[in-house]
């Protein structure tokens, strides 16, 4: 009896099934990578939006009310955009440079919130000579720290998702 034909068929089947399984594994890994990339992009956009909206609401409170702003109003503005939960999500899915930059931006905005709630500040454009009012320097210090942290965060996020490479 000639065993060559059945053995050849068996080897061919093993190679065929093996290559199919390998192809599926590569495709599944690529799909998971794409899904993670999309998840990060969407999460980063939501987090930046929440930071920006919270910053705007805090500034609006400080402009409309006599500083220091009522703590209840400040806390309501702070909680309205789920910053802490988004920060936790970033910690879970983002690489360390992005997670660290996100936490720095969060802490900088929180410091700004605390100044608005506890200090008489004057909100205004940084670097303008008319901002010699009480609290203007304090406001500009905390706001500049936040703006710098936000710029570093955006840069880290862009590097992670591959946007702006070489530009």
SULWOQUI-V647233 format. One record per run of one state. SS is the DSSP state (2 for helix, 1 for strand, 0 for the rest). FROM is the first residue (numbers start at 1). TO is the last residue. If there is no record, write none. Layout:
ss:SS from:FROM to:TO
ss:SS from:FROM to:TO
//
This chain:
ss:0 from:1 to:3
ss:2 from:4 to:64
ss:0 from:65 to:70
ss:2 from:71 to:79
ss:0 from:80 to:82
ss:2 from:83 to:93
ss:0 from:94 to:95
ss:2 from:96 to:118
ss:0 from:119 to:135
ss:2 from:136 to:161
ss:0 from:162 to:167
//
